[in-house]
Amino acid sequence: MSQSWEVIQEGLFHYPLDPGQKLALIANRCTGCGKAFFPRRSLCPHCFEEGVLEDISLDHRGIIYASTVVHIPSPAGIKAPYAYGYVQIPKNQIRIFALFTGADPFTFKPGQEVELVVEPVSENHQGQDIIGYKFKPIT
Ligand SMILES: [Zn+2]
């Protein structure tokens, strides 16, 4: 049986989840300097040492650092208007790029608490969902 969806990019998050597995973005962290990266890097740009990066699961809760509303559909098929920006993950001391969902795109503000969700972001040429990660307000 073939699957009826695809993920936006391999290796960003586990999908679908195994029983008991928690939804999380997969980042990695340099054991040399402690810096975390998402998407994962193969080399720490600060240490330039191979083999010092270890995979980590990011905390699902974050705080919006910056938000922008886009008024034209994205080339990847995301319907406008939509909001995206940067989310700070306090627990992992990392700031990541993300789409926002779950509210009027114009209402996302810096300082707002959000949490990770995985849902369709657009469709591929076969009309199948492309699954991506987003952050939605914590209510
Ligand atoms: Zn490093």
Residues whose N, C-alpha, C, O or C-beta is under 5 A from the ligand:
A	BS01	ZN	C30 G32 C33 G34 C44 H46 C47
